[in-house]
Amino acid sequence: MGGMSDSPSPLADPHRVFDATEGRRDLVILGSTGSIGTQAIDLVLRNPGRFRVTALSAAGGRVRLLAEQARQLRVRTVAVADEGKVPALTEALREEYGTGEPLPEVLAGRDAATDLAASDCHTVLNGITGSIGLAPTLAALKAGRTLALANKESLIVGGPLVKALAAPGQIIPVDSEHAALFQAVAAGKRADVRKLVVTASGGPFRGRTRAELADVTREQALAHPTWAMGPVITVNSATLVNKGLEVIEAHLLYDIPFDRIEVVVHPQSYVHSMVEFTDGSTLAQATPPDMGGPIAIGLGWPERVPDAAPAFDWTKASSWEFFPLDTEAFPSVGLARHVGTLGGTAPAVFNAANEECVEAFLSGRLPFNGIMDTVTTVVAEHGTPATGTSLTVADVLEAETWARSRARELSAAATAEAHV
């Protein structure tokens, strides 16, 4: 996976609109009660002539919100991953709908979101967090749906599997960085792309040395200067693991070699990413920090949704800064390039080990620098990954299970050593 793919065009191809239709688009939203899901629903409610949601899925932790969403959107089906939440969801739906109005169908279990991803619709928005989003991603692609992909982990851990199923233009990325690359690539020919430049805010610890990061606290790591996100994603931004994942994602989406994908620190988070072309021109996609724009691109491309996100006020002065990445303080991007080049199950090991280490850090069982130290050890111990056409979902799950177990062992050993 280190060089250009044999496929004739990239998966995220803005020049080829997959399964374009006129009129209102039917959507399935996976992860509807999360940050991406709630913002997507807000966009849909503001644009009822463009979109109609047919089904929603969520983990099950916020059943009252899920029931409210179902009523607002009049969906056919609602799904929860936690089967134990079905009674509470059913009760919440009855309260929302009242008497005399039929309730939506309720699905439950680990495969419920996967079933919805293959259901009849135009676009599936995968806003699930974590590698559990892989099965729904594969199901949507296999069913021929346009996939608005906010679940980067499914592409990271199952890259070859996703690439084997996806048609050119079938995946539209919803991450702010990849939505930016998607739009900038649309301005030229893919053959003329020299370099992809992924921007990073730098997180809360921009400018600190590795030594200065040794004693940072959970609260400090969760205090992101620009974005409001969940705890795992926020810590990934603090370690810059999120940028490492995005570099792998960019390689897979656009078939650009790793040595032509750069990361640059941009504290203001106005420029979401850039594309450099062979004539020396660099095109940047910029908006104030807001996920409304990327979500609208994912759901509406090639059409744009008016007022999906705020625009700049050019009558006010502003400064935009760019800095090189400190690879010593933040080794995560380099490690991500390494596992991306290895391919196979190596990215899954990287991602799973990181998730376990972030949880250990948030629980006070691992220091901040210990996150990447432990992930690096797990990746090194993984050895030769399953690669190429031999890779299966079972291989990915087995590699993840091992990586999580090994990361927990190393974290526990580090905790024990610290208390000696």
Secondary structure, 3 states (H helix, E strand, C coil): CCCCCCCCCCCCCCCCCCCCCCCCEEEEEECCCCHHHHHHHHHHHHCCCCEEEEEEEECCCCHHHHHHHHHHHCCCEEEECCHHHHHHHHHHHHHHHCCCCCCCEEEECCCHHHHHHCCCCCEEEECCCCHHHHHHHHHHHHCCCEEEECCHHHHHHCHHHHHHHCCCCCEEECCHHHHHHHHHHCCCCHHHEEEEEEEECCHHHCCCCCHHHCCCCHHHHCCCCCCCCCHHHHHHHHHCHHHHHHHHHHHHHHCCCHHHEEEEECCCCCEEEEEEECCCCEEEEECCCCCHHHHHHHHHCCCCCCCCCCCCCCCCCCCCCCEECCCCCCCHHHHHHHHHHHCCCHHHHHHHHHHHHHHHHHCCCCCHHHHHHHHHHHHHHHCCCCCHHHCCHHHHHHHHHHHHHHHHHHHHHHHHHHCC
